[in-house]
Amino acid sequence: MIRLNHRKTKEEQFSEKITEIQNKLYRLAYCYVKNEQEALDIVSEAVYKGYIAYGKMESMTYFDSWMSRIVINTAIDHIRRNQRVTYMEDHAQEFVAPERGASVEEKMDLYDALDRLVPEDRAYIILMFFGNMRFREIAEVLSLSENTVKSKFYRIINKLKMDLIEGEVGDL
């Protein structure tokens, strides 16, 4: 017997939406911890948190941003709980945006500088460069105004730039 006009349950809707963005959520978590298993754990925990709160959502328009924010908060909590050094795995390049023109040493310096940022600041860089988001989208994810996102982003970029320049001077 075939049911016509099958209305999807909340669980089915949530499952479909998560399936559509699962790779994006994984890449976001991976940018924080640089470890495949930990990133999977973070996404799993974030999906659980999202599922619990999903019934309270009024509009599905911002589901993507909402889940990204849950992943970011879960990753930050995970880092605070573990407060340990993370190492890049050999296959890390397949999960991050391609970089052109930088030597291996320059890439490592950049990743080291990113790791020295507090997790809240790292979110701006990850969303912009690894998540390919625009300021407006980042503002939605972080629940901030677009102007606030722009000013914080440029402040963080300047901090990274100074950190990288000081690193070069220190190496001479």
Secondary structure, DSSP 8 states (H G I E B T S, - for coil): ---SS----HHHHHHHHHHHHHHHHHHHHHHHH--HHHHHHHHHHHHHHHHHHHTT-S-STTHHHHHHHHHHHHHHHHHHHH-------TTGGGGS----S--HHHHHHHHHHHHHS-HHHHHHHIIIIIS---HHHHHHHHTS-HHHHHHHHHHHHHHHHHHHHHHHHHH-
